[in-house]
Every structure is written in structure tokens, then in C-alpha cells.
Amino acid sequence: MQIYLNGEAYSLDRVISLAELIELTGLTGKRLAIELNLDIVPRSQHAETLLSDGDRVEIVHAIGGG
């Protein structure tokens, strides 16, 4: 299965949730905004939102600073 993560092709060997994708990319515990096929997915739905072949995922994480 192939998705597009932040504009880059990303291969997966099985169907996973957004929460699993966050874990695979090492972003667990970070402040994130996730867009799936142009729709923002609330954090409360990350575990139950399954990815499909061809999905486009954009992950943006907040970085503090000043």
C-alpha cells in the first residue's frame, strides 16, 4: 500500500491508523496537526482513522520559540 506523506511517496505493508503512522514517524507526544485528503483530523480520531491506498497525509508539528 502506498500513501503520500508530506508530498513524498511512503510505502506501508499493511493498513494502519493515523496513530500508528505518528508512531512510525517518531512524532509520538509532539503537538501535531494532521490533514488527511484535505480534511483536518482531530487528535481524538487518530487511533480510529485508518489509511487507504493513495491517501495524502500532511503532518505539521508545532515548534515553540521566540
PDBQT receptor file of N, H, CA, C and O in Angstrom, charges set to zero:
ATOM      1  N   MET A   1       0.852  -1.163   0.000  1.00  0.00    +0.000 N 
ATOM      2  CA  MET A   1       0.000   0.000   0.000  1.00  0.00    +0.000 C 
ATOM      3  C   MET A   1       0.904   1.234   0.000  1.00  0.00    +0.000 C 
ATOM      4  O   MET A   1       1.940   1.252   0.666  1.00  0.00    +0.000 OA
ATOM      5  N   GLN A   2       0.512   2.246  -0.739  1.00  0.00    +0.000 N 
ATOM      6  H   GLN A   2      -0.329   2.231  -1.279  1.00  0.00    +0.000 HD
ATOM      7  CA  GLN A   2       1.307   3.468  -0.797  1.00  0.00    +0.000 C 
ATOM      8  C   GLN A   2       0.436   4.668  -0.446  1.00  0.00    +0.000 C 
ATOM      9  O   GLN A   2      -0.688   4.808  -0.929  1.00  0.00    +0.000 OA
ATOM     10  N   ILE A   3       0.983   5.529   0.407  1.00  0.00    +0.000 N 
ATOM     11  H   ILE A   3       1.895   5.415   0.800  1.00  0.00    +0.000 HD
ATOM     12  CA  ILE A   3       0.347   6.804   0.722  1.00  0.00    +0.000 C 
ATOM     13  C   ILE A   3       1.332   7.904   0.361  1.00  0.00    +0.000 C 
ATOM     14  O   ILE A   3       2.468   7.629  -0.024  1.00  0.00    +0.000 OA
ATOM     15  N   TYR A   4       0.901   9.129   0.484  1.00  0.00    +0.000 N 
ATOM     16  H   TYR A   4      -0.022   9.353   0.796  1.00  0.00    +0.000 HD
ATOM     17  CA  TYR A   4       1.788  10.274   0.288  1.00  0.00    +0.000 C 
ATOM     18  C   TYR A   4       1.837  11.018   1.611  1.00  0.00    +0.000 C 
ATOM     19  O   TYR A   4       0.819  11.501   2.106  1.00  0.00    +0.000 OA
ATOM     20  N   LEU A   5       3.029  11.104   2.172  1.00  0.00    +0.000 N 
ATOM     21  H   LEU A   5       3.856  10.712   1.770  1.00  0.00    +0.000 HD
ATOM     22  CA  LEU A   5       3.241  11.741   3.465  1.00  0.00    +0.000 C 
ATOM     23  C   LEU A   5       4.048  13.002   3.245  1.00  0.00    +0.000 C 
ATOM     24  O   LEU A   5       5.211  12.951   2.845  1.00  0.00    +0.000 OA
ATOM     25  N   ASN A   6       3.422  14.131   3.509  1.00  0.00    +0.000 N 
ATOM     26  H   ASN A   6       2.477  14.173   3.834  1.00  0.00    +0.000 HD
ATOM     27  CA  ASN A   6       4.056  15.434   3.282  1.00  0.00    +0.000 C 
ATOM     28  C   ASN A   6       4.620  15.531   1.864  1.00  0.00    +0.000 C 
ATOM     29  O   ASN A   6       5.718  16.046   1.653  1.00  0.00    +0.000 OA
ATOM     30  N   GLY A   7       3.850  15.028   0.898  1.00  0.00    +0.000 N 
ATOM     31  H   GLY A   7       2.958  14.609   1.069  1.00  0.00    +0.000 HD
ATOM     32  CA  GLY A   7       4.209  15.142  -0.508  1.00  0.00    +0.000 C 
ATOM     33  C   GLY A   7       5.129  14.058  -1.044  1.00  0.00    +0.000 C 
ATOM     34  O   GLY A   7       5.393  14.014  -2.246  1.00  0.00    +0.000 OA
ATOM     35  N   GLU A   8       5.620  13.187  -0.178  1.00  0.00    +0.000 N 
ATOM     36  H   GLU A   8       5.406  13.223   0.798  1.00  0.00    +0.000 HD
ATOM     37  CA  GLU A   8       6.549  12.122  -0.590  1.00  0.00    +0.000 C 
ATOM     38  C   GLU A   8       5.838  10.772  -0.551  1.00  0.00    +0.000 C 
ATOM     39  O   GLU A   8       5.032  10.515   0.343  1.00  0.00    +0.000 OA
ATOM     40  N   ALA A   9       6.140   9.910  -1.524  1.00  0.00    +0.000 N 
ATOM     41  H   ALA A   9       6.795  10.119  -2.251  1.00  0.00    +0.000 HD
ATOM     42  CA  ALA A   9       5.591   8.554  -1.519  1.00  0.00    +0.000 C 
ATOM     43  C   ALA A   9       6.115   7.808  -0.291  1.00  0.00    +0.000 C 
ATOM     44  O   ALA A   9       7.295   7.907   0.046  1.00  0.00    +0.000 OA
ATOM     45  N   TYR A  10       5.233   7.063   0.374  1.00  0.00    +0.000 N 
ATOM     46  H   TYR A  10       4.275   6.983   0.101  1.00  0.00    +0.000 HD
ATOM     47  CA  TYR A  10       5.568   6.343   1.601  1.00  0.00    +0.000 C 
ATOM     48  C   TYR A  10       4.871   4.991   1.523  1.00  0.00    +0.000 C 
ATOM     49  O   TYR A  10       3.645   4.928   1.441  1.00  0.00    +0.000 OA
ATOM     50  N   SER A  11       5.636   3.921   1.548  1.00  0.00    +0.000 N 
ATOM     51  H   SER A  11       6.633   3.972   1.615  1.00  0.00    +0.000 HD
ATOM     52  CA  SER A  11       5.071   2.573   1.424  1.00  0.00    +0.000 C 
ATOM     53  C   SER A  11       4.764   1.972   2.785  1.00  0.00    +0.000 C 
ATOM     54  O   SER A  11       5.533   2.115   3.735  1.00  0.00    +0.000 OA
ATOM     55  N   LEU A  12       3.625   1.299   2.859  1.00  0.00    +0.000 N 
ATOM     56  H   LEU A  12       3.000   1.183   2.087  1.00  0.00    +0.000 HD
ATOM     57  CA  LEU A  12       3.207   0.593   4.067  1.00  0.00    +0.000 C 
ATOM     58  C   LEU A  12       2.923  -0.854   3.686  1.00  0.00    +0.000 C 
ATOM     59  O   LEU A  12       2.433  -1.122   2.589  1.00  0.00    +0.000 OA
ATOM     60  N   ASP A  13       3.226  -1.785   4.579  1.00  0.00    +0.000 N 
ATOM     61  H   ASP A  13       3.625  -1.567   5.470  1.00  0.00    +0.000 HD
ATOM     62  CA  ASP A  13       2.989  -3.190   4.261  1.00  0.00    +0.000 C 
ATOM     63  C   ASP A  13       1.614  -3.680   4.697  1.00  0.00    +0.000 C 
ATOM     64  O   ASP A  13       1.231  -4.816   4.416  1.00  0.00    +0.000 OA
ATOM     65  N   ARG A  14       0.863  -2.801   5.398  1.00  0.00    +0.000 N 
ATOM     66  H   ARG A  14       1.174  -1.878   5.626  1.00  0.00    +0.000 HD
ATOM     67  CA  ARG A  14      -0.489  -3.156   5.845  1.00  0.00    +0.000 C 
ATOM     68  C   ARG A  14      -1.273  -1.888   6.130  1.00  0.00    +0.000 C 
ATOM     69  O   ARG A  14      -0.716  -0.791   6.137  1.00  0.00    +0.000 OA
ATOM     70  N   VAL A  15      -2.556  -2.042   6.363  1.00  0.00    +0.000 N 
ATOM     71  H   VAL A  15      -3.009  -2.934   6.357  1.00  0.00    +0.000 HD
ATOM     72  CA  VAL A  15      -3.398  -0.902   6.727  1.00  0.00    +0.000 C 
ATOM     73  C   VAL A  15      -3.072  -0.507   8.167  1.00  0.00    +0.000 C 
ATOM     74  O   VAL A  15      -3.041  -1.354   9.060  1.00  0.00    +0.000 OA
ATOM     75  N   ILE A  16      -2.831   0.779   8.382  1.00  0.00    +0.000 N 
ATOM     76  H   ILE A  16      -2.855   1.467   7.657  1.00  0.00    +0.000 HD
ATOM     77  CA  ILE A  16      -2.549   1.281   9.724  1.00  0.00    +0.000 C 
ATOM     78  C   ILE A  16      -3.411   2.513   9.993  1.00  0.00    +0.000 C 
ATOM     79  O   ILE A  16      -3.998   3.096   9.082  1.00  0.00    +0.000 OA
ATOM     80  N   SER A  17      -3.470   2.887  11.254  1.00  0.00    +0.000 N 
ATOM     81  H   SER A  17      -2.993   2.413  11.995  1.00  0.00    +0.000 HD
ATOM     82  CA  SER A  17      -4.200   4.091  11.653  1.00  0.00    +0.000 C 
ATOM     83  C   SER A  17      -3.261   5.303  11.625  1.00  0.00    +0.000 C 
ATOM     84  O   SER A  17      -2.043   5.163  11.519  1.00  0.00    +0.000 OA
ATOM     85  N   LEU A  18      -3.850   6.469  11.722  1.00  0.00    +0.000 N 
ATOM     86  H   LEU A  18      -4.839   6.582  11.809  1.00  0.00    +0.000 HD
ATOM     87  CA  LEU A  18      -3.027   7.680  11.828  1.00  0.00    +0.000 C 
ATOM     88  C   LEU A  18      -2.152   7.631  13.075  1.00  0.00    +0.000 C 
ATOM     89  O   LEU A  18      -1.004   8.077  13.044  1.00  0.00    +0.000 OA
ATOM     90  N   ALA A  19      -2.683   7.094  14.170  1.00  0.00    +0.000 N 
ATOM     91  H   ALA A  19      -3.615   6.733  14.195  1.00  0.00    +0.000 HD
ATOM     92  CA  ALA A  19      -1.897   6.996  15.404  1.00  0.00    +0.000 C 
ATOM     93  C   ALA A  19      -0.665   6.123  15.190  1.00  0.00    +0.000 C 
ATOM     94  O   ALA A  19       0.412   6.437  15.697  1.00  0.00    +0.000 OA
ATOM     95  N   GLU A  20      -0.816   5.027  14.441  1.00  0.00    +0.000 N 
ATOM     96  H   GLU A  20      -1.691   4.773  14.029  1.00  0.00    +0.000 HD
ATOM     97  CA  GLU A  20       0.329   4.160  14.156  1.00  0.00    +0.000 C 
ATOM     98  C   GLU A  20       1.332   4.866  13.243  1.00  0.00    +0.000 C 
ATOM     99  O   GLU A  20       2.542   4.703  13.400  1.00  0.00    +0.000 OA
ATOM    100  N   LEU A  21       0.826   5.645  12.294  1.00  0.00    +0.000 N 
ATOM    101  H   LEU A  21      -0.157   5.778  12.167  1.00  0.00    +0.000 HD
ATOM    102  CA  LEU A  21       1.725   6.403  11.419  1.00  0.00    +0.000 C 
ATOM    103  C   LEU A  21       2.542   7.408  12.224  1.00  0.00    +0.000 C 
ATOM    104  O   LEU A  21       3.736   7.580  11.980  1.00  0.00    +0.000 OA
ATOM    105  N   ILE A  22       1.907   8.060  13.166  1.00  0.00    +0.000 N 
ATOM    106  H   ILE A  22       0.937   7.921  13.363  1.00  0.00    +0.000 HD
ATOM    107  CA  ILE A  22       2.611   9.015  14.035  1.00  0.00    +0.000 C 
ATOM    108  C   ILE A  22       3.735   8.297  14.790  1.00  0.00    +0.000 C 
ATOM    109  O   ILE A  22       4.843   8.818  14.919  1.00  0.00    +0.000 OA
ATOM    110  N   GLU A  23       3.435   7.108  15.280  1.00  0.00    +0.000 N 
ATOM    111  H   GLU A  23       2.535   6.684  15.176  1.00  0.00    +0.000 HD
ATOM    112  CA  GLU A  23       4.442   6.323  15.999  1.00  0.00    +0.000 C 
ATOM    113  C   GLU A  23       5.596   5.922  15.065  1.00  0.00    +0.000 C 
ATOM    114  O   GLU A  23       6.766   6.023  15.435  1.00  0.00    +0.000 OA
ATOM    115  N   LEU A  24       5.254   5.469  13.861  1.00  0.00    +0.000 N 
ATOM    116  H   LEU A  24       4.304   5.387  13.561  1.00  0.00    +0.000 HD
ATOM    117  CA  LEU A  24       6.280   5.051  12.894  1.00  0.00    +0.000 C 
ATOM    118  C   LEU A  24       7.208   6.198  12.502  1.00  0.00    +0.000 C 
ATOM    119  O   LEU A  24       8.390   5.978  12.238  1.00  0.00    +0.000 OA
ATOM    120  N   THR A  25       6.687   7.404  12.464  1.00  0.00    +0.000 N 
ATOM    121  H   THR A  25       5.727   7.584  12.678  1.00  0.00    +0.000 HD
ATOM    122  CA  THR A  25       7.487   8.555  12.057  1.00  0.00    +0.000 C 
ATOM    123  C   THR A  25       8.206   9.219  13.232  1.00  0.00    +0.000 C 
ATOM    124  O   THR A  25       8.894  10.223  13.051  1.00  0.00    +0.000 OA
ATOM    125  N   GLY A  26       8.048   8.665  14.428  1.00  0.00    +0.000 N 
ATOM    126  H   GLY A  26       7.489   7.849  14.575  1.00  0.00    +0.000 HD
ATOM    127  CA  GLY A  26       8.756   9.185  15.592  1.00  0.00    +0.000 C 
ATOM    128  C   GLY A  26       8.197  10.484  16.141  1.00  0.00    +0.000 C 
ATOM    129  O   GLY A  26       8.913  11.242  16.795  1.00  0.00    +0.000 OA
ATOM    130  N   LEU A  27       6.919  10.746  15.881  1.00  0.00    +0.000 N 
ATOM    131  H   LEU A  27       6.338  10.130  15.351  1.00  0.00    +0.000 HD
ATOM    132  CA  LEU A  27       6.322  12.005  16.321  1.00  0.00    +0.000 C 
ATOM    133  C   LEU A  27       5.374  11.845  17.512  1.00  0.00    +0.000 C 
ATOM    134  O   LEU A  27       4.635  12.771  17.846  1.00  0.00    +0.000 OA
ATOM    135  N   THR A  28       5.396  10.680  18.146  1.00  0.00    +0.000 N 
ATOM    136  H   THR A  28       5.996   9.928  17.875  1.00  0.00    +0.000 HD
ATOM    137  CA  THR A  28       4.538  10.444  19.304  1.00  0.00    +0.000 C 
ATOM    138  C   THR A  28       4.838  11.467  20.391  1.00  0.00    +0.000 C 
ATOM    139  O   THR A  28       5.998  11.727  20.709  1.00  0.00    +0.000 OA
ATOM    140  N   GLY A  29       3.787  12.040  20.953  1.00  0.00    +0.000 N 
ATOM    141  H   GLY A  29       2.845  11.829  20.694  1.00  0.00    +0.000 HD
ATOM    142  CA  GLY A  29       3.943  13.010  22.031  1.00  0.00    +0.000 C 
ATOM    143  C   GLY A  29       4.160  14.439  21.577  1.00  0.00    +0.000 C 
ATOM    144  O   GLY A  29       4.189  15.349  22.406  1.00  0.00    +0.000 OA
ATOM    145  N   LYS A  30       4.311  14.658  20.284  1.00  0.00    +0.000 N 
ATOM    146  H   LYS A  30       4.287  13.919  19.611  1.00  0.00    +0.000 HD
ATOM    147  CA  LYS A  30       4.510  16.014  19.754  1.00  0.00    +0.000 C 
ATOM    148  C   LYS A  30       3.157  16.678  19.518  1.00  0.00    +0.000 C 
ATOM    149  O   LYS A  30       2.138  16.003  19.370  1.00  0.00    +0.000 OA
ATOM    150  N   ARG A  31       3.163  17.991  19.486  1.00  0.00    +0.000 N 
ATOM    151  H   ARG A  31       3.991  18.539  19.606  1.00  0.00    +0.000 HD
ATOM    152  CA  ARG A  31       1.950  18.745  19.148  1.00  0.00    +0.000 C 
ATOM    153  C   ARG A  31       1.826  18.765  17.632  1.00  0.00    +0.000 C 
ATOM    154  O   ARG A  31       2.643  19.370  16.937  1.00  0.00    +0.000 OA
ATOM    155  N   LEU A  32       0.783  18.088  17.123  1.00  0.00    +0.000 N 
ATOM    156  H   LEU A  32       0.120  17.597  17.687  1.00  0.00    +0.000 HD
ATOM    157  CA  LEU A  32       0.641  17.896  15.688  1.00  0.00    +0.000 C 
ATOM    158  C   LEU A  32      -0.697  18.387  15.159  1.00  0.00    +0.000 C 
ATOM    159  O   LEU A  32      -1.693  18.449  15.880  1.00  0.00    +0.000 OA
ATOM    160  N   ALA A  33      -0.688  18.726  13.902  1.00  0.00    +0.000 N 
ATOM    161  H   ALA A  33       0.121  18.675  13.317  1.00  0.00    +0.000 HD
ATOM    162  CA  ALA A  33      -1.919  18.922  13.135  1.00  0.00    +0.000 C 
ATOM    163  C   ALA A  33      -1.793  17.959  11.956  1.00  0.00    +0.000 C 
ATOM    164  O   ALA A  33      -0.775  17.944  11.263  1.00  0.00    +0.000 OA
ATOM    165  N   ILE A  34      -2.827  17.163  11.738  1.00  0.00    +0.000 N 
ATOM    166  H   ILE A  34      -3.653  17.176  12.301  1.00  0.00    +0.000 HD
ATOM    167  CA  ILE A  34      -2.796  16.188  10.654  1.00  0.00    +0.000 C 
ATOM    168  C   ILE A  34      -3.957  16.436   9.699  1.00  0.00    +0.000 C 
ATOM    169  O   ILE A  34      -5.115  16.560  10.096  1.00  0.00    +0.000 OA
ATOM    170  N   GLU A  35      -3.594  16.501   8.433  1.00  0.00    +0.000 N 
ATOM    171  H   GLU A  35      -2.653  16.401   8.110  1.00  0.00    +0.000 HD
ATOM    172  CA  GLU A  35      -4.572  16.667   7.363  1.00  0.00    +0.000 C 
ATOM    173  C   GLU A  35      -4.566  15.375   6.546  1.00  0.00    +0.000 C 
ATOM    174  O   GLU A  35      -3.514  14.904   6.113  1.00  0.00    +0.000 OA
ATOM    175  N   LEU A  36      -5.749  14.814   6.343  1.00  0.00    +0.000 N 
ATOM    176  H   LEU A  36      -6.604  15.196   6.694  1.00  0.00    +0.000 HD
ATOM    177  CA  LEU A  36      -5.898  13.594   5.550  1.00  0.00    +0.000 C 
ATOM    178  C   LEU A  36      -6.817  13.916   4.377  1.00  0.00    +0.000 C 
ATOM    179  O   LEU A  36      -8.000  14.199   4.562  1.00  0.00    +0.000 OA
ATOM    180  N   ASN A  37      -6.264  13.870   3.174  1.00  0.00    +0.000 N 
ATOM    181  H   ASN A  37      -5.303  13.640   3.023  1.00  0.00    +0.000 HD
ATOM    182  CA  ASN A  37      -7.038  14.171   1.962  1.00  0.00    +0.000 C 
ATOM    183  C   ASN A  37      -7.777  15.508   2.078  1.00  0.00    +0.000 C 
ATOM    184  O   ASN A  37      -8.966  15.607   1.773  1.00  0.00    +0.000 OA
ATOM    185  N   LEU A  38      -7.047  16.525   2.525  1.00  0.00    +0.000 N 
ATOM    186  H   LEU A  38      -6.081  16.444   2.773  1.00  0.00    +0.000 HD
ATOM    187  CA  LEU A  38      -7.505  17.922   2.632  1.00  0.00    +0.000 C 
ATOM    188  C   LEU A  38      -8.444  18.193   3.804  1.00  0.00    +0.000 C 
ATOM    189  O   LEU A  38      -8.976  19.299   3.908  1.00  0.00    +0.000 OA
ATOM    190  N   ASP A  39      -8.667  17.215   4.693  1.00  0.00    +0.000 N 
ATOM    191  H   ASP A  39      -8.234  16.317   4.608  1.00  0.00    +0.000 HD
ATOM    192  CA  ASP A  39      -9.503  17.413   5.883  1.00  0.00    +0.000 C 
ATOM    193  C   ASP A  39      -8.652  17.252   7.130  1.00  0.00    +0.000 C 
ATOM    194  O   ASP A  39      -7.871  16.306   7.236  1.00  0.00    +0.000 OA
ATOM    195  N   ILE A  40      -8.800  18.177   8.079  1.00  0.00    +0.000 N 
ATOM    196  H   ILE A  40      -9.435  18.945   7.993  1.00  0.00    +0.000 HD
ATOM    197  CA  ILE A  40      -8.101  18.077   9.353  1.00  0.00    +0.000 C 
ATOM    198  C   ILE A  40      -8.738  16.953  10.171  1.00  0.00    +0.000 C 
ATOM    199  O   ILE A  40      -9.962  16.866  10.274  1.00  0.00    +0.000 OA
ATOM    200  N   VAL A  41      -7.900  16.098  10.750  1.00  0.00    +0.000 N 
ATOM    201  H   VAL A  41      -6.906  16.168  10.666  1.00  0.00    +0.000 HD
ATOM    202  CA  VAL A  41      -8.386  15.002  11.584  1.00  0.00    +0.000 C 
ATOM    203  C   VAL A  41      -8.087  15.340  13.042  1.00  0.00    +0.000 C 
ATOM    204  O   VAL A  41      -6.923  15.486  13.413  1.00  0.00    +0.000 OA
ATOM    205  N   PRO A  42      -9.132  15.466  13.881  1.00  0.00    +0.000 N 
ATOM    206  CA  PRO A  42      -8.900  15.773  15.298  1.00  0.00    +0.000 C 
ATOM    207  C   PRO A  42      -8.093  14.666  15.985  1.00  0.00    +0.000 C 
ATOM    208  O   PRO A  42      -8.202  13.494  15.625  1.00  0.00    +0.000 OA
ATOM    209  N   ARG A  43      -7.293  15.045  16.963  1.00  0.00    +0.000 N 
ATOM    210  H   ARG A  43      -7.204  15.997  17.255  1.00  0.00    +0.000 HD
ATOM    211  CA  ARG A  43      -6.460  14.094  17.706  1.00  0.00    +0.000 C 
ATOM    212  C   ARG A  43      -7.301  12.937  18.258  1.00  0.00    +0.000 C 
ATOM    213  O   ARG A  43      -6.834  11.799  18.303  1.00  0.00    +0.000 OA
ATOM    214  N   SER A  44      -8.514  13.217  18.669  1.00  0.00    +0.000 N 
ATOM    215  H   SER A  44      -8.893  14.142  18.633  1.00  0.00    +0.000 HD
ATOM    216  CA  SER A  44      -9.379  12.186  19.245  1.00  0.00    +0.000 C 
ATOM    217  C   SER A  44      -9.746  11.094  18.234  1.00  0.00    +0.000 C 
ATOM    218  O   SER A  44     -10.232  10.031  18.622  1.00  0.00    +0.000 OA
ATOM    219  N   GLN A  45      -9.517  11.351  16.941  1.00  0.00    +0.000 N 
ATOM    220  H   GLN A  45      -9.123  12.214  16.626  1.00  0.00    +0.000 HD
ATOM    221  CA  GLN A  45      -9.866  10.374  15.908  1.00  0.00    +0.000 C 
ATOM    222  C   GLN A  45      -8.643   9.708  15.270  1.00  0.00    +0.000 C 
ATOM    223  O   GLN A  45      -8.800   8.907  14.348  1.00  0.00    +0.000 OA
ATOM    224  N   HIS A  46      -7.445  10.016  15.731  1.00  0.00    +0.000 N 
ATOM    225  H   HIS A  46      -7.318  10.667  16.480  1.00  0.00    +0.000 HD
ATOM    226  CA  HIS A  46      -6.232   9.458  15.130  1.00  0.00    +0.000 C 
ATOM    227  C   HIS A  46      -6.197   7.935  15.222  1.00  0.00    +0.000 C 
ATOM    228  O   HIS A  46      -5.829   7.274  14.252  1.00  0.00    +0.000 OA
ATOM    229  N   ALA A  47      -6.573   7.364  16.367  1.00  0.00    +0.000 N 
ATOM    230  H   ALA A  47      -6.872   7.901  17.156  1.00  0.00    +0.000 HD
ATOM    231  CA  ALA A  47      -6.499   5.914  16.558  1.00  0.00    +0.000 C 
ATOM    232  C   ALA A  47      -7.512   5.162  15.704  1.00  0.00    +0.000 C 
ATOM    233  O   ALA A  47      -7.259   4.025  15.306  1.00  0.00    +0.000 OA
ATOM    234  N   GLU A  48      -8.639   5.771  15.423  1.00  0.00    +0.000 N 
ATOM    235  H   GLU A  48      -8.844   6.694  15.747  1.00  0.00    +0.000 HD
ATOM    236  CA  GLU A  48      -9.694   5.076  14.675  1.00  0.00    +0.000 C 
ATOM    237  C   GLU A  48      -9.700   5.398  13.183  1.00  0.00    +0.000 C 
ATOM    238  O   GLU A  48     -10.468   4.800  12.431  1.00  0.00    +0.000 OA
ATOM    239  N   THR A  49      -8.866   6.322  12.748  1.00  0.00    +0.000 N 
ATOM    240  H   THR A  49      -8.241   6.808  13.360  1.00  0.00    +0.000 HD
ATOM    241  CA  THR A  49      -8.814   6.692  11.330  1.00  0.00    +0.000 C 
ATOM    242  C   THR A  49      -7.786   5.833  10.615  1.00  0.00    +0.000 C 
ATOM    243  O   THR A  49      -6.581   5.963  10.833  1.00  0.00    +0.000 OA
ATOM    244  N   LEU A  50      -8.291   4.944   9.748  1.00  0.00    +0.000 N 
ATOM    245  H   LEU A  50      -9.269   4.838   9.571  1.00  0.00    +0.000 HD
ATOM    246  CA  LEU A  50      -7.418   4.033   9.008  1.00  0.00    +0.000 C 
ATOM    247  C   LEU A  50      -7.042   4.631   7.665  1.00  0.00    +0.000 C 
ATOM    248  O   LEU A  50      -7.844   5.305   7.018  1.00  0.00    +0.000 OA
ATOM    249  N   LEU A  51      -5.816   4.375   7.263  1.00  0.00    +0.000 N 
ATOM    250  H   LEU A  51      -5.164   3.828   7.788  1.00  0.00    +0.000 HD
ATOM    251  CA  LEU A  51      -5.324   4.881   5.988  1.00  0.00    +0.000 C 
ATOM    252  C   LEU A  51      -5.668   3.916   4.863  1.00  0.00    +0.000 C 
ATOM    253  O   LEU A  51      -5.758   2.706   5.072  1.00  0.00    +0.000 OA
ATOM    254  N   SER A  52      -5.857   4.465   3.670  1.00  0.00    +0.000 N 
ATOM    255  H   SER A  52      -5.783   5.447   3.500  1.00  0.00    +0.000 HD
ATOM    256  CA  SER A  52      -6.155   3.677   2.473  1.00  0.00    +0.000 C 
ATOM    257  C   SER A  52      -5.099   3.979   1.419  1.00  0.00    +0.000 C 
ATOM    258  O   SER A  52      -4.432   5.013   1.462  1.00  0.00    +0.000 OA
ATOM    259  N   ASP A  53      -4.962   3.064   0.478  1.00  0.00    +0.000 N 
ATOM    260  H   ASP A  53      -5.504   2.225   0.442  1.00  0.00    +0.000 HD
ATOM    261  CA  ASP A  53      -4.016   3.241  -0.617  1.00  0.00    +0.000 C 
ATOM    262  C   ASP A  53      -4.283   4.561  -1.333  1.00  0.00    +0.000 C 
ATOM    263  O   ASP A  53      -5.421   4.855  -1.698  1.00  0.00    +0.000 OA
ATOM    264  N   GLY A  54      -3.237   5.349  -1.532  1.00  0.00    +0.000 N 
ATOM    265  H   GLY A  54      -2.313   5.110  -1.236  1.00  0.00    +0.000 HD
ATOM    266  CA  GLY A  54      -3.355   6.613  -2.241  1.00  0.00    +0.000 C 
ATOM    267  C   GLY A  54      -3.697   7.813  -1.380  1.00  0.00    +0.000 C 
ATOM    268  O   GLY A  54      -3.748   8.937  -1.879  1.00  0.00    +0.000 OA
ATOM    269  N   ASP A  55      -3.936   7.592  -0.079  1.00  0.00    +0.000 N 
ATOM    270  H   ASP A  55      -3.895   6.679   0.327  1.00  0.00    +0.000 HD
ATOM    271  CA  ASP A  55      -4.247   8.719   0.807  1.00  0.00    +0.000 C 
ATOM    272  C   ASP A  55      -3.103   9.722   0.814  1.00  0.00    +0.000 C 
ATOM    273  O   ASP A  55      -1.937   9.366   0.646  1.00  0.00    +0.000 OA
ATOM    274  N   ARG A  56      -3.464  10.974   1.011  1.00  0.00    +0.000 N 
ATOM    275  H   ARG A  56      -4.412  11.263   1.148  1.00  0.00    +0.000 HD
ATOM    276  CA  ARG A  56      -2.489  12.058   1.131  1.00  0.00    +0.000 C 
ATOM    277  C   ARG A  56      -2.559  12.599   2.560  1.00  0.00    +0.000 C 
ATOM    278  O   ARG A  56      -3.587  13.109   3.006  1.00  0.00    +0.000 OA
ATOM    279  N   VAL A  57      -1.436  12.472   3.258  1.00  0.00    +0.000 N 
ATOM    280  H   VAL A  57      -0.601  12.058   2.896  1.00  0.00    +0.000 HD
ATOM    281  CA  VAL A  57      -1.349  12.871   4.658  1.00  0.00    +0.000 C 
ATOM    282  C   VAL A  57      -0.325  13.990   4.784  1.00  0.00    +0.000 C 
ATOM    283  O   VAL A  57       0.801  13.882   4.297  1.00  0.00    +0.000 OA
ATOM    284  N   GLU A  58      -0.729  15.051   5.437  1.00  0.00    +0.000 N 
ATOM    285  H   GLU A  58      -1.643  15.139   5.833  1.00  0.00    +0.000 HD
ATOM    286  CA  GLU A  58       0.194  16.147   5.754  1.00  0.00    +0.000 C 
ATOM    287  C   GLU A  58       0.274  16.231   7.269  1.00  0.00    +0.000 C 
ATOM    288  O   GLU A  58      -0.750  16.362   7.940  1.00  0.00    +0.000 OA
ATOM    289  N   ILE A  59       1.473  16.158   7.808  1.00  0.00    +0.000 N 
ATOM    290  H   ILE A  59       2.304  16.051   7.263  1.00  0.00    +0.000 HD
ATOM    291  CA  ILE A  59       1.687  16.277   9.249  1.00  0.00    +0.000 C 
ATOM    292  C   ILE A  59       2.531  17.516   9.504  1.00  0.00    +0.000 C 
ATOM    293  O   ILE A  59       3.616  17.678   8.946  1.00  0.00    +0.000 OA
ATOM    294  N   VAL A  60       2.015  18.372  10.347  1.00  0.00    +0.000 N 
ATOM    295  H   VAL A  60       1.134  18.240  10.801  1.00  0.00    +0.000 HD
ATOM    296  CA  VAL A  60       2.730  19.586  10.740  1.00  0.00    +0.000 C 
ATOM    297  C   VAL A  60       2.851  19.561  12.256  1.00  0.00    +0.000 C 
ATOM    298  O   VAL A  60       1.858  19.375  12.959  1.00  0.00    +0.000 OA
ATOM    299  N   HIS A  61       4.061  19.747  12.757  1.00  0.00    +0.000 N 
ATOM    300  H   HIS A  61       4.868  19.898  12.185  1.00  0.00    +0.000 HD
ATOM    301  CA  HIS A  61       4.201  19.796  14.207  1.00  0.00    +0.000 C 
ATOM    302  C   HIS A  61       4.649  21.185  14.639  1.00  0.00    +0.000 C 
ATOM    303  O   HIS A  61       5.456  21.841  13.981  1.00  0.00    +0.000 OA
ATOM    304  N   ALA A  62       4.085  21.612  15.787  1.00  0.00    +0.000 N 
ATOM    305  H   ALA A  62       3.429  21.079  16.321  1.00  0.00    +0.000 HD
ATOM    306  CA  ALA A  62       4.359  22.933  16.315  1.00  0.00    +0.000 C 
ATOM    307  C   ALA A  62       5.722  22.946  16.981  1.00  0.00    +0.000 C 
ATOM    308  O   ALA A  62       6.092  22.012  17.692  1.00  0.00    +0.000 OA
ATOM    309  N   ILE A  63       6.449  24.002  16.745  1.00  0.00    +0.000 N 
ATOM    310  H   ILE A  63       6.148  24.760  16.167  1.00  0.00    +0.000 HD
ATOM    311  CA  ILE A  63       7.758  24.195  17.366  1.00  0.00    +0.000 C 
ATOM    312  C   ILE A  63       7.714  25.513  18.121  1.00  0.00    +0.000 C 
ATOM    313  O   ILE A  63       7.445  26.565  17.541  1.00  0.00    +0.000 OA
ATOM    314  N   GLY A  64       7.976  25.447  19.405  1.00  0.00    +0.000 N 
ATOM    315  H   GLY A  64       8.194  24.593  19.876  1.00  0.00    +0.000 HD
ATOM    316  CA  GLY A  64       7.976  26.662  20.210  1.00  0.00    +0.000 C 
ATOM    317  C   GLY A  64       9.239  27.471  19.971  1.00  0.00    +0.000 C 
ATOM    318  O   GLY A  64      10.266  26.937  19.551  1.00  0.00    +0.000 OA
ATOM    319  N   GLY A  65       9.152  28.727  20.237  1.00  0.00    +0.000 N 
ATOM    320  H   GLY A  65       8.318  29.161  20.578  1.00  0.00    +0.000 HD
ATOM    321  CA  GLY A  65      10.319  29.572  20.066  1.00  0.00    +0.000 C 
ATOM    322  C   GLY A  65       9.947  31.027  20.275  1.00  0.00    +0.000 C 
ATOM    323  O   GLY A  65       8.808  31.350  20.613  1.00  0.00    +0.000 OA
ATOM    324  N   GLY A  66      10.872  31.852  20.081  1.00  0.00    +0.000 N 
ATOM    325  H   GLY A  66      11.797  31.589  19.807  1.00  0.00    +0.000 HD
ATOM    326  CA  GLY A  66      10.550  33.251  20.279  1.00  0.00    +0.000 C 
ATOM    327  C   GLY A  66      11.647  34.145  19.832  1.00  0.00    +0.000 C 
ATOM    328  O   GLY A  66      11.528  35.366  19.934  1.00  0.00    +0.000 OA
TER     329      GLY A  66
